[in-house]
Amino acid sequence: MLPREWWKLSALWLLNLKARTPRSRRALVAHSVRIALMGLGCGLAALSLTLAIVSGFEWKLSEYVATTGGDLLHQNSWMNFEGLKARAALAPEEGVEGLEVFWAAPALVVGPEGGRGVTLEAARAYPSVRAFLDDDTTRETGTPDVLQIELGRALADTLKAPLGSKLRILVPGVMKGSLQGEVARIRELGIYDLESRWMKVDEKSLRAVLRAKDPEAFSRRPGDAHGLRYFLSERFHNPASGRALEDWQDAYRVRLEASPDPSFHEPLLRSWLEQRQNLFGSIGLDKLVLTVILGLLCLVAGLNVAAALVVLFLERDREIAVLRAVGLSRSQMLGWILIQGAIMGFVSSAGGLALARVFGVVLQRLPIAELPSEVYNLSRLPLKYVFTEQLAVFGFGVAAALGLSFVLGTSLVKGSFLDVLRHRK
């Protein structure tokens, strides 16, 4: 018999209950098959949705970290713009969509209703490396009337500082006295840890203010900035692109270390994953633990598949005995059972993944989707159905059904068909 005919016969045997099963036994067989499909499908749906939630956290956090802290951070000691340009000139051009020169210092910001210690970051953004290299930083004039400040949403809520609010900033060690500023933008990062300390100003404007208010302190500055951030294309800042980002980082490192200037050697380069290594490491461990636990639960639910096959076998044992009597071998019978298990695995897996999508849509519309950001670092429940992970869930469901069918089949094929024909009428 051809393999295609085997599959067709197995499907008819499993699905065509009206023609293949006596009326008195039809309900038992039908309910057994339905319960098996629903049990394994629900278990796989739980596994799929859990992976989507954890991956959503992982991908969302990686997106925020990469877009705020850069896909690659090149930290230096304080140096002038010319030294920074010499380093930026060695960066690979592939995938670079922006560059930021920055320096940071501890500061105290005072708003309408309170103050808080933060890290003031002054950054100068460029659309490309070439734009930074072509920028004439030696010819800068003019002092802004009011320093424009960007705050994180959580920090703005703490200071009770809406848009347009006046702020006073103290930066010890950078200048004497205080700086006056205005909240020009409130940024929602979605990560409480970043939002609660996020205060950013334009480096060019702050530089002009510092030079005008305290020229003596400005002249003692050790340099213009102490860091470069490279913002790469979207394909670099997600957990699945770690290899590509490492290759870009390695190429940059090789060029720096090949420079004749010894100060370029052994650069401190940190990718977005390394910047938040502890956070992403804990998420990865949580994902592994949840996957193992839910995988074991899916195996328990998969026992329903074995139970359904037992019911099918016992309710049709006379027909099977007749087939054995006319030449059906044990290996062919085992293959028949495996095909039925595979069909149930395919149906359960497909249904489970579809059910996970439905549950995800419903879940995000419920109040539970609003998360306390100070606890979970995200303000809303994220979902990310990663294709490779969902494919693995589908394959696991099929493999579980096949494995249980094989274990059951090896026991069922050992029975004597002659005894069945002798005692069953």
CORLINPE-V807418 format. One record per residue. N is the residue number from 0. RES is the residue in one letter. SS is DSSP state (A for helix, B for strand, O for the rest). Layout:
BEGIN
n,res,ss
N,RES,SS
N,RES,SS
END
This chain:
BEGIN
n,res,ss
0,M,O
1,L,O
2,P,A
3,R,A
4,E,A
5,W,A
6,W,A
7,K,A
8,L,A
9,S,A
10,A,A
11,L,A
12,W,A
13,L,A
14,L,A
15,N,O
16,L,A
17,K,A
18,A,A
19,R,A
20,T,O
21,P,O
22,R,A
23,S,A
24,R,A
25,R,A
26,A,A
27,L,A
28,V,A
29,A,A
30,H,A
31,S,A
32,V,A
33,R,A
34,I,A
35,A,A
36,L,A
37,M,A
38,G,A
39,L,A
40,G,A
41,C,A
42,G,A
43,L,A
44,A,A
45,A,A
46,L,A
47,S,A
48,L,A
49,T,A
50,L,A
51,A,A
52,I,A
53,V,A
54,S,A
55,G,A
56,F,A
57,E,A
58,W,A
59,K,A
60,L,A
61,S,A
62,E,A
63,Y,A
64,V,A
65,A,A
66,T,A
67,T,A
68,G,A
69,G,O
70,D,O
71,L,B
72,L,B
73,H,B
74,Q,B
75,N,B
76,S,B
77,W,B
78,M,B
79,N,O
80,F,A
81,E,A
82,G,A
83,L,A
84,K,A
85,A,A
86,R,A
87,A,A
88,A,O
89,L,O
90,A,O
91,P,O
92,E,O
93,E,O
94,G,O
95,V,B
96,E,B
97,G,B
98,L,B
99,E,B
100,V,B
101,F,B
102,W,B
103,A,B
104,A,B
105,P,B
106,A,B
107,L,B
108,V,B
109,V,B
110,G,B
111,P,O
112,E,O
113,G,B
114,G,B
115,R,B
116,G,B
117,V,B
118,T,B
119,L,B
120,E,B
121,A,B
122,A,B
123,R,B
124,A,B
125,Y,B
126,P,O
127,S,O
128,V,A
129,R,A
130,A,A
131,F,A
132,L,A
133,D,A
134,D,O
135,D,O
136,T,O
137,T,O
138,R,O
139,E,O
140,T,O
141,G,O
142,T,O
143,P,O
144,D,O
145,V,O
146,L,B
147,Q,B
148,I,B
149,E,B
150,L,B
151,G,B
152,R,A
153,A,A
154,L,A
155,A,A
156,D,A
157,T,A
158,L,A
159,K,O
160,A,O
161,P,O
162,L,O
163,G,O
164,S,O
165,K,B
166,L,B
167,R,B
168,I,B
169,L,B
170,V,O
171,P,O
172,G,O
173,V,O
174,M,O
175,K,O
176,G,O
177,S,B
178,L,B
179,Q,B
180,G,B
181,E,B
182,V,B
183,A,B
184,R,B
185,I,B
186,R,B
187,E,O
188,L,O
189,G,O
190,I,O
191,Y,A
192,D,A
193,L,A
194,E,A
195,S,O
196,R,O
197,W,B
198,M,B
199,K,B
200,V,B
201,D,B
202,E,A
203,K,A
204,S,A
205,L,A
206,R,A
207,A,A
208,V,A
209,L,A
210,R,A
211,A,A
212,K,A
213,D,O
214,P,A
215,E,A
216,A,A
217,F,A
218,S,A
219,R,O
220,R,O
221,P,O
222,G,O
223,D,O
224,A,B
225,H,B
226,G,B
227,L,B
228,R,B
229,Y,B
230,F,B
231,L,B
232,S,O
233,E,A
234,R,A
235,F,A
236,H,O
237,N,O
238,P,A
239,A,A
240,S,A
241,G,A
242,R,A
243,A,A
244,L,A
245,E,A
246,D,A
247,W,A
248,Q,A
249,D,A
250,A,A
251,Y,A
252,R,A
253,V,A
254,R,A
255,L,A
256,E,A
257,A,O
258,S,O
259,P,O
260,D,O
261,P,A
262,S,A
263,F,A
264,H,O
265,E,O
266,P,O
267,L,B
268,L,B
269,R,B
270,S,B
271,W,A
272,L,A
273,E,A
274,Q,A
275,R,O
276,Q,A
277,N,A
278,L,A
279,F,A
280,G,A
281,S,A
282,I,A
283,G,A
284,L,A
285,D,A
286,K,A
287,L,A
288,V,A
289,L,A
290,T,A
291,V,A
292,I,A
293,L,A
294,G,A
295,L,A
296,L,A
297,C,A
298,L,A
299,V,A
300,A,A
301,G,A
302,L,A
303,N,A
304,V,A
305,A,A
306,A,A
307,A,A
308,L,A
309,V,A
310,V,A
311,L,A
312,F,A
313,L,A
314,E,A
315,R,O
316,D,A
317,R,A
318,E,A
319,I,A
320,A,A
321,V,A
322,L,A
323,R,A
324,A,A
325,V,O
326,G,O
327,L,O
328,S,O
329,R,A
330,S,A
331,Q,A
332,M,A
333,L,A
334,G,A
335,W,A
336,I,A
337,L,A
338,I,A
339,Q,A
340,G,A
341,A,A
342,I,A
343,M,A
344,G,A
345,F,A
346,V,A
347,S,A
348,S,A
349,A,A
350,G,A
351,G,A
352,L,A
353,A,A
354,L,A
355,A,A
356,R,A
357,V,A
358,F,A
359,G,A
360,V,A
361,V,A
362,L,A
363,Q,A
364,R,O
365,L,O
366,P,A
367,I,A
368,A,A
369,E,B
370,L,O
371,P,O
372,S,A
373,E,A
374,V,A
375,Y,A
376,N,O
377,L,O
378,S,O
379,R,B
380,L,O
381,P,O
382,L,O
383,K,O
384,Y,O
385,V,O
386,F,A
387,T,A
388,E,A
389,Q,A
390,L,A
391,A,A
392,V,A
393,F,A
394,G,A
395,F,A
396,G,A
397,V,A
398,A,A
399,A,A
400,A,A
401,L,A
402,G,A
403,L,A
404,S,A
405,F,A
406,V,A
407,L,A
408,G,A
409,T,A
410,S,A
411,L,A
412,V,O
413,K,O
414,G,O
415,S,O
416,F,A
417,L,A
418,D,A
419,V,A
420,L,A
421,R,A
422,H,A
423,R,O
424,K,O
END
